[in-house]
Each structure stands twice: as C-alpha cells, then as structure tokens.
Amino acid sequence: MGLDEYEALRLIDLEGLQQEQAAVQMGVARTTVQAIYNTARRKLTDCLVNGRLLRLQGGDVEVCERRAHCPRAGCCLRRSCDKERPED
C-alpha cells in the first residue's frame, strides 16, 4: 500500500474527515482522494480476508516540522500548519 493510500484511510476512517476535507489536507482533488481511498480499501480488505502482509511503501511525503505542537490534530502538511499557527 502506498503512503498516499495509507493517508487517505487515516484521514477518512480514523480522523473522520469527509473526502473533500481529506483532499484539502492531501493537496489533491476530491475525485483523486476517492480513487486512492477505494484502492486502499481493496488492498486492506485483501490483506484481512486472505491473510496477506500489508506493506507501506513509496510516495512523496512532507512531514510537518511542528507536528508535536501543531494546533491542528493530525496535520501533516506544513501549509496547513502555517495558516493557523500563532507567530513564534
């Protein structure tokens, strides 16, 4: 499973975001998130049902430097943090 698929699952299923909100967090179109999410669900289901290993790999990742102290829970995009963080 690619990191983009993992992130779509995390944002939608764990964080409870709508696809439109997840798209903003990921910096892609809603239709792209929908496609990524559907592929991720199929892969995850295959692993659960058929006992396959789940491997996370690949993709361009930008981790928020302020993640531990970010005002937005679960934020992983620097531009999202910069919009809402107080001046240092």
C-alpha positions as CSV (number, residue, x, y, z in Angstrom):
1,M,0.0,0.0,0.0
2,G,1.3,3.4,-0.9
3,L,1.7,6.1,1.6
4,D,-1.0,8.2,-0.2
5,E,-3.4,5.3,0.3
6,Y,-2.5,5.0,3.9
7,E,-3.0,8.7,4.4
8,A,-6.4,8.6,2.8
9,L,-7.5,5.8,5.1
10,R,-6.2,7.6,8.1
11,L,-7.9,10.9,7.3
12,I,-11.2,9.4,6.3
13,D,-11.6,6.4,8.5
14,L,-9.6,7.3,11.6
15,E,-9.9,11.1,11.7
16,G,-13.5,11.1,10.4
17,L,-12.9,13.7,7.6
18,Q,-15.1,13.9,4.6
19,Q,-13.4,13.2,1.3
20,E,-13.4,16.9,0.4
21,Q,-11.6,17.7,3.7
22,A,-9.1,14.9,3.2
23,A,-8.5,16.2,-0.3
24,V,-7.5,19.6,1.1
25,Q,-5.2,18.0,3.7
26,M,-3.6,15.9,1.0
27,G,-3.4,18.7,-1.6
28,V,-5.3,16.8,-4.3
29,A,-8.8,16.8,-5.9
30,R,-11.7,15.1,-4.1
31,T,-12.0,12.6,-7.0
32,T,-8.4,11.7,-6.6
33,V,-8.9,11.1,-2.9
34,Q,-11.9,8.9,-3.7
35,A,-9.9,6.8,-6.1
36,I,-7.0,6.5,-3.7
37,Y,-9.3,5.6,-0.8
38,N,-11.1,2.9,-2.9
39,T,-7.9,1.3,-3.9
40,A,-6.6,1.4,-0.3
41,R,-9.8,-0.3,1.0
42,R,-9.5,-3.1,-1.6
43,K,-5.9,-3.7,-0.6
44,L,-6.6,-3.6,3.1
45,T,-9.6,-5.9,2.7
46,D,-7.5,-8.4,0.7
47,C,-4.9,-8.5,3.5
48,L,-7.5,-9.0,6.2
49,V,-9.6,-11.6,4.3
50,N,-6.7,-13.6,2.7
51,G,-4.1,-13.2,5.5
52,R,-1.7,-11.3,3.3
53,L,1.0,-9.0,4.6
54,L,0.4,-5.3,4.4
55,R,3.4,-3.2,3.4
56,L,3.5,0.5,3.4
57,Q,5.9,2.0,0.8
58,G,6.6,4.7,-1.7
59,G,5.4,8.1,-2.3
60,D,6.5,11.7,-1.7
61,V,6.0,12.7,1.9
62,E,6.2,16.0,3.6
63,V,6.0,15.8,7.4
64,C,5.1,18.8,9.4
65,E,8.1,20.1,11.4
66,R,5.7,21.3,14.1
67,R,3.7,18.0,14.3
68,A,4.3,17.5,18.0
69,H,3.0,21.0,18.8
70,C,0.7,21.6,15.8
71,P,-2.6,23.4,16.6
72,R,-4.3,21.0,14.1
73,A,-4.6,17.4,15.4
74,G,-3.3,15.0,12.8
75,C,-1.9,17.7,10.5
76,C,0.9,16.5,8.3
77,L,1.1,19.3,5.7
78,R,3.2,22.3,6.5
79,R,1.0,24.7,4.6
80,S,-2.0,23.7,6.8
81,C,0.0,24.4,10.0
82,D,1.3,27.7,8.7
83,K,-2.2,29.0,8.1
84,E,-3.3,28.5,11.7
85,R,-0.1,28.6,13.8
86,P,0.5,31.7,16.0
87,E,3.6,33.7,15.3
88,D,6.7,32.5,17.1
